[in-house]
């Protein structure tokens, strides 16, 4: 099972969503879809039409930059990072 770590900005938008989720998914995209099945609208926060990862979101799998098609191993760590902006 891969461990998915979410930024602190997402759980407040989806009641009951933990910051860490264990999933059995073959790719990053499949992991996002599984979370979206339980918390509808989750995918829309991370992925835009195309599909493509939203510009302010970054995925890392085992500390390497990842895309939607990146394969997950049973013990992979997936970090979802939301860019911080300010002025």
HELIX and SHEET records of a PDB file:
HELIX    1   1 UNK A    8  UNK A   11  1                                   4    
HELIX    2   2 UNK A   28  UNK A   38  1                                  11    
HELIX    3   3 UNK A   42  UNK A   46  1                                   5    
SHEET    1   A 5 UNK A  20  UNK A  23  0                                        
SHEET    2   A 5 UNK A   2  UNK A   5 -1                                        
SHEET    3   A 5 UNK A  77  UNK A  82  1                                        
SHEET    4   A 5 UNK A  57  UNK A  61 -1                                        
SHEET    5   A 5 UNK A  64  UNK A  66 -1                                        
SHEET    1   B 2 UNK A  47  UNK A  48  0                                        
SHEET    2   B 2 UNK A  52  UNK A  53 -1                                        
END                                                                             
